[in-house]
Amino acid sequence: EIFENSNEDVQLKILETLQLIISSNKMKIETDNLDKVLTIACKLFTFKNIEFKNPIKLLFQTFMKNVMDNFTQNLANNPPELKDCVSTLLKNLTEIIEGKKKEWINPSTNSKGLGIELIISLISAAPQVFQDENYFKNFITNELSELINKILSTTNDSVLGIKLCRLCLVITQKLKIGFNLLDNIIAFS
């Protein structure tokens, strides 16, 4: 609420503070914190001008890397709350890509593209998690591949299509997971 009622200088300071907290890796990774950062950054991304877009993307990418670093470091302990946090984050990102209305982000090509970029960041930060953990491997091969196929077969938006094709490349290159995307990529192009 303070954030929404502040001027751009204050909002930029909030963004810079979030970046410092996240890049220092001092924030405890739990679902409430993930949701709060995602909410604030999505509101900024949706409502602000172009000056805010790149710092917000950097904030997101740093955040995704830290989440996955934390998850990877604690993988041996396999705390269920960390797995729940990452799975909730993936669910929220797929809903953004699908264009489902969230209270904190409006569906648009930009927000869908942001969701794709953030999933790419998660996969790039810790590909071994998506290869080794059955839940995440199933998420990629079932839910995400189905969503990619659905969007590629129905969209006329070249920016969104190219980002989805990039996601497909990251999945096949980093995870060595192949699924039936080739037909839809060819049909899209």
Rosetta blueprint (number, residue, H / E / L):
1 E L
2 I L
3 F L
4 E L
5 N L
6 S L
7 N L
8 E H
9 D H
10 V H
11 Q H
12 L H
13 K H
14 I H
15 L H
16 E H
17 T H
18 L H
19 Q H
20 L H
21 I H
22 I H
23 S H
24 S L
25 N L
26 K L
27 M L
28 K L
29 I L
30 E L
31 T H
32 D H
33 N H
34 L H
35 D H
36 K H
37 V H
38 L H
39 T H
40 I H
41 A H
42 C H
43 K H
44 L H
45 F H
46 T H
47 F H
48 K L
49 N L
50 I H
51 E H
52 F H
53 K H
54 N H
55 P H
56 I H
57 K H
58 L H
59 L H
60 F H
61 Q H
62 T H
63 F H
64 M H
65 K H
66 N H
67 V H
68 M H
69 D H
70 N H
71 F H
72 T H
73 Q H
74 N L
75 L L
76 A L
77 N L
78 N L
79 P L
80 P H
81 E H
82 L H
83 K H
84 D H
85 C H
86 V H
87 S H
88 T H
89 L H
90 L H
91 K H
92 N H
93 L H
94 T H
95 E H
96 I H
97 I H
98 E H
99 G L
100 K L
101 K L
102 K E
103 E L
104 W L
105 I E
106 N L
107 P L
108 S L
109 T H
110 N H
111 S H
112 K H
113 G H
114 L H
115 G H
116 I H
117 E H
118 L H
119 I H
120 I H
121 S H
122 L H
123 I H
124 S H
125 A H
126 A L
127 P H
128 Q H
129 V H
130 F H
131 Q H
132 D H
133 E L
134 N H
135 Y H
136 F H
137 K H
138 N H
139 F H
140 I H
141 T H
142 N H
143 E H
144 L H
145 S H
146 E H
147 L H
148 I H
149 N H
150 K H
151 I H
152 L H
153 S H
154 T H
155 T L
156 N L
157 D L
158 S H
159 V H
160 L H
161 G H
162 I H
163 K H
164 L H
165 C H
166 R H
167 L H
168 C H
169 L H
170 V H
171 I H
172 T H
173 Q H
174 K H
175 L H
176 K L
177 I L
178 G L
179 F L
180 N L
181 L L
182 L H
183 D H
184 N H
185 I H
186 I H
187 A H
188 F H
189 S L
